[in-house]
Amino acid sequence: MDGTIYRGGTLFPWTQPFLERMRALGIGCTFLTNNPTKSVPDYLAHLERMGLHAAADQLYTSAQATIDWLRRRHPEVRRVFALGTPSMLEEFRQAGFDLAEDDPADAPDAVVVGFDMTLAYPRVCRAAWWIQQKKIYVATNPDRVCPTDQPTVLVDCGSICAMLEKATGRAPDVVFGKPDPTMLRGILDRHGLKPRQIAMVGDRIYTDVRMAQRAKAFSVLVLTGEATARDAREADPPPHLVVPSLAELGAMLEAARAGRPLTA
């Protein structure tokens, strides 16, 4: 979402026309994000404030992918020590997990590290301790930084995990979010689709494009976020399609439906 339909808190001017065009063409859209800082209700409210109305089944986050995996692969995990925003922690509570406190006597079953914009040093140290104690250790997403329209660098989950790896000598057992192809599993299951019926549209090669390629879906890179045209040229393998923005993609899809020649 961030870098594709909006940047930071700013909606791109072509986003609404693109979504309206998709509805008119009968093409479904699902919002997929590596950013776990907001729960599904908070994300829907965030989109609504920008004028975008979406239903809960049109949204899938890396926090949801993490929860789904823990339920499926480790049903014994009930108590987690998590580095995450209050909204993300509430998502885990609502999913039935108990949250361990910053206390050496409160042992978790697993450590979950997310994009924690409320990061506190003592909690980082506690996470490192449990990681050293060989607890199941997972990360919500691999992103090093989060796109923003503000004059700052938003240090993301991948960088937090790099810090913890330096301290503990241990990387996460599993990193969710794009480019993990299982991120598409929720969408495929919800709508009864196959990967070949999906176009994954995003602004990053090492997450969005790589996930599409690994899942055998169609990859579309937009140049409104992190990746540049040079990045696209140097990518191996390259994206299936590179467009300046969603505006051009919408025009191409409309032309394809009408049987007109396609131009990027």
C-alpha positions as CSV (number, residue, x, y, z in Angstrom):
1,M,0.0,0.0,0.0
2,D,2.6,2.6,1.1
3,G,4.5,3.6,-2.0
4,T,1.8,2.2,-4.3
5,I,-1.6,3.8,-3.4
6,Y,-0.3,6.4,-1.0
7,R,3.0,7.6,0.5
8,G,3.0,8.2,4.2
9,G,-0.2,10.0,4.9
10,T,-0.7,11.3,1.4
11,L,-3.0,9.6,-1.1
12,F,-1.7,9.6,-4.7
13,P,-4.0,11.6,-7.0
14,W,-4.4,8.6,-9.4
15,T,-5.4,6.1,-6.7
16,Q,-9.1,6.8,-6.5
17,P,-9.5,6.9,-10.3
18,F,-7.6,3.6,-10.6
19,L,-9.8,1.8,-8.0
20,E,-12.9,3.2,-9.7
21,R,-11.7,1.9,-13.0
22,M,-11.0,-1.5,-11.6
23,R,-14.5,-1.7,-10.2
24,A,-15.9,-0.7,-13.6
25,L,-13.9,-3.4,-15.2
26,G,-15.0,-6.0,-12.7
27,I,-11.4,-6.5,-11.4
28,G,-11.2,-7.2,-7.6
29,C,-8.5,-5.4,-5.5
30,T,-7.0,-6.6,-2.3
31,F,-4.7,-4.4,-0.2
32,L,-1.7,-6.3,0.9
33,T,0.9,-4.8,3.2
34,N,4.1,-5.7,5.0
35,N,3.5,-3.0,7.5
36,P,2.1,-4.7,10.7
37,T,1.8,-1.5,12.8
38,K,-2.0,-1.3,12.4
39,S,-4.6,-3.9,13.1
40,V,-7.1,-4.6,10.4
41,P,-9.8,-2.3,12.0
42,D,-7.1,0.4,12.3
43,Y,-6.0,0.0,8.7
44,L,-9.6,0.2,7.5
45,A,-10.1,3.4,9.5
46,H,-6.8,4.8,8.1
47,L,-7.9,4.1,4.5
48,E,-11.3,5.6,5.3
49,R,-9.7,8.8,6.5
50,M,-8.0,9.1,3.1
51,G,-11.3,8.5,1.4
52,L,-10.8,4.8,0.5
53,H,-13.5,2.4,1.6
54,A,-12.5,-1.2,2.0
55,A,-13.9,-4.3,3.7
56,A,-12.0,-6.5,6.1
57,D,-11.6,-9.3,3.6
58,Q,-9.9,-6.9,1.2
59,L,-7.0,-6.4,3.5
60,Y,-4.1,-8.8,4.5
61,T,-1.2,-7.7,6.6
62,S,2.1,-9.4,7.6
63,A,0.8,-9.6,11.2
64,Q,-2.1,-11.7,9.9
65,A,0.3,-13.9,8.0
66,T,2.3,-14.4,11.2
67,I,-0.8,-15.2,13.2
68,D,-2.0,-17.7,10.6
69,W,1.4,-19.4,10.4
70,L,1.7,-19.8,14.2
71,R,-1.8,-21.2,14.4
72,R,-1.1,-23.7,11.6
73,R,2.5,-24.7,12.3
74,H,2.7,-24.2,16.1
75,P,-0.7,-24.6,17.7
76,E,1.0,-25.1,21.0
77,V,2.2,-21.4,21.0
78,R,-0.2,-19.4,23.2
79,R,2.1,-16.9,24.9
80,V,4.3,-14.5,22.9
81,F,6.8,-11.8,23.7
82,A,6.3,-9.3,20.9
83,L,8.0,-6.1,19.8
84,G,5.2,-4.2,18.1
85,T,2.9,-1.2,18.2
86,P,-0.1,-1.3,20.5
87,S,-2.3,-1.8,17.5
88,M,-0.3,-4.9,16.4
89,L,-0.3,-6.3,19.9
90,E,-4.1,-5.9,20.0
91,E,-4.3,-7.9,16.8
92,F,-2.5,-10.8,18.5
93,R,-4.7,-10.5,21.6
94,Q,-7.8,-10.6,19.4
95,A,-6.4,-13.7,17.8
96,G,-6.3,-15.4,21.1
97,F,-2.6,-15.0,22.1
98,D,-1.4,-14.0,25.5
99,L,1.3,-11.3,25.6
100,A,4.3,-11.9,27.9
101,E,5.6,-9.0,30.0
102,D,9.1,-7.7,30.2
103,D,10.0,-10.0,33.1
104,P,12.5,-12.9,33.1
105,A,10.0,-15.0,35.0
106,D,7.3,-14.6,32.3
107,A,8.5,-17.0,29.8
108,P,6.9,-16.9,26.3
109,D,6.4,-19.7,23.9
110,A,7.7,-17.6,21.0
111,V,9.2,-14.2,20.2
112,V,7.6,-12.0,17.5
113,V,9.4,-9.0,16.2
114,G,7.5,-6.5,14.1
115,F,7.9,-2.9,12.8
116,D,7.8,-1.4,16.3
117,M,7.4,2.4,16.1
118,T,7.2,2.4,19.9
119,L,10.4,0.5,20.4
120,A,11.8,0.7,23.9
121,Y,15.3,-0.4,24.8
122,P,14.4,-2.6,27.8
123,R,12.0,-4.6,25.6
124,V,14.7,-5.0,22.9
125,C,17.0,-6.5,25.6
126,R,14.2,-8.8,26.8
127,A,13.5,-10.0,23.3
128,A,17.3,-10.7,22.8
129,W,17.3,-12.7,26.0
130,W,14.4,-14.9,24.9
131,I,16.0,-15.3,21.5
132,Q,19.2,-16.5,23.1
133,Q,17.1,-19.0,25.1
134,K,16.2,-20.7,21.8
135,K,12.5,-19.7,21.8
136,I,10.7,-19.8,18.5
137,Y,11.7,-16.5,16.8
138,V,9.7,-15.0,13.9
139,A,9.6,-11.6,12.2
140,T,6.6,-10.1,10.6
141,N,8.4,-8.6,7.6
142,P,11.9,-8.1,6.1
143,D,11.7,-4.4,5.2
144,R,14.7,-2.4,6.2
145,V,12.9,1.0,6.1
146,C,9.3,2.1,5.6
147,P,8.5,4.7,2.9
148,T,7.5,8.1,4.3
149,D,6.7,11.6,3.0
150,Q,8.3,13.1,6.1
151,P,12.0,14.3,6.5
152,T,13.1,11.2,8.4
153,V,14.1,7.5,8.0
154,L,11.6,5.0,9.4
155,V,13.7,2.1,10.6
156,D,11.6,-1.0,9.9
157,C,11.4,-4.6,11.1
158,G,14.4,-5.9,9.0
159,S,16.7,-3.4,10.6
160,I,15.4,-4.2,14.1
161,C,16.1,-7.9,13.4
162,A,19.6,-7.0,12.1
163,M,20.3,-5.3,15.5
164,L,19.0,-8.4,17.4
165,E,21.1,-10.7,15.2
166,K,24.2,-8.7,16.0
167,A,23.4,-9.0,19.7
168,T,22.4,-12.7,19.8
169,G,24.1,-14.3,16.7
170,R,20.6,-15.6,15.6
171,A,18.4,-14.6,12.7
172,P,14.6,-15.1,12.8
173,D,13.5,-18.7,12.2
174,V,10.9,-17.4,9.7
175,V,10.4,-14.0,8.2
176,F,6.9,-13.3,7.0
177,G,5.6,-10.6,4.7
178,K,6.7,-10.1,1.2
179,P,8.7,-11.7,-0.5
180,D,7.4,-14.8,1.3
181,P,4.9,-16.3,-1.2
182,T,2.6,-17.6,1.5
183,M,1.6,-13.9,2.0
184,L,-0.7,-14.5,-1.0
185,R,-2.2,-17.6,0.6
186,G,-4.9,-15.7,2.5
187,I,-6.0,-13.9,-0.7
188,L,-6.0,-17.0,-2.8
189,D,-8.0,-18.9,-0.2
190,R,-10.5,-16.1,0.4
191,H,-11.4,-15.7,-3.3
192,G,-10.8,-19.2,-4.7
193,L,-8.1,-18.0,-7.0
194,K,-4.9,-19.4,-8.5
195,P,-1.6,-17.5,-8.6
196,R,-1.9,-17.0,-12.4
197,Q,-5.1,-15.0,-11.8
198,I,-3.4,-12.4,-9.7
199,A,-1.3,-9.4,-10.6
200,M,0.8,-8.3,-7.6
201,V,1.4,-4.5,-7.8
202,G,4.0,-2.9,-5.6
203,D,6.9,-0.4,-5.4
204,R,9.7,-2.7,-4.2
205,I,11.6,-5.3,-6.1
206,Y,13.0,-7.3,-3.2
207,T,9.6,-7.7,-1.6
208,D,6.6,-7.1,-4.0
209,V,8.2,-8.3,-7.2
210,R,10.1,-11.2,-5.7
211,M,7.0,-12.5,-3.9
212,A,5.0,-12.4,-7.2
213,Q,7.7,-14.3,-9.0
214,R,8.1,-16.9,-6.2
215,A,4.3,-17.4,-6.1
216,K,4.1,-17.6,-9.9
217,A,1.9,-14.6,-10.1
218,F,2.2,-11.6,-12.5
219,S,4.6,-8.9,-11.1
220,V,3.9,-5.2,-11.7
221,L,6.4,-2.6,-10.4
222,V,5.3,1.0,-10.0
223,L,7.9,3.8,-9.7
224,T,6.1,5.8,-7.0
225,G,7.9,4.4,-4.0
226,E,11.3,2.9,-3.3
227,A,12.4,1.3,-6.6
228,T,13.7,3.4,-9.5
229,A,13.7,2.7,-13.2
230,R,17.4,1.8,-12.9
231,D,16.6,-0.7,-10.2
232,A,14.0,-2.3,-12.6
233,R,16.6,-2.5,-15.4
234,E,19.1,-4.2,-13.2
235,A,16.7,-6.6,-11.5
236,D,17.4,-10.3,-12.2
237,P,14.8,-11.6,-13.0
238,P,13.1,-8.3,-14.0
239,P,9.5,-7.5,-13.2
240,H,6.9,-8.7,-15.8
241,L,5.8,-5.1,-16.1
242,V,7.1,-1.7,-15.0
243,V,4.8,1.4,-15.0
244,P,5.3,4.9,-13.7
245,S,2.2,4.7,-11.5
246,L,-1.2,3.0,-11.1
247,A,-2.6,5.5,-13.6
248,E,-0.7,3.9,-16.5
249,L,-1.6,0.4,-15.3
250,G,-5.3,1.2,-15.2
251,A,-5.1,2.6,-18.7
252,M,-3.4,-0.6,-19.9
253,L,-6.0,-2.9,-18.3
254,E,-8.8,-0.9,-19.8
255,A,-7.1,-1.0,-23.2
256,A,-6.6,-4.8,-22.9
257,R,-10.3,-5.3,-22.0
258,A,-11.3,-3.2,-25.1
259,G,-8.8,-5.0,-27.4
260,R,-6.8,-1.9,-28.0
261,P,-2.9,-1.9,-28.3
262,L,-1.1,-1.7,-25.0
263,T,1.4,1.0,-24.2
264,A,3.2,1.5,-20.9
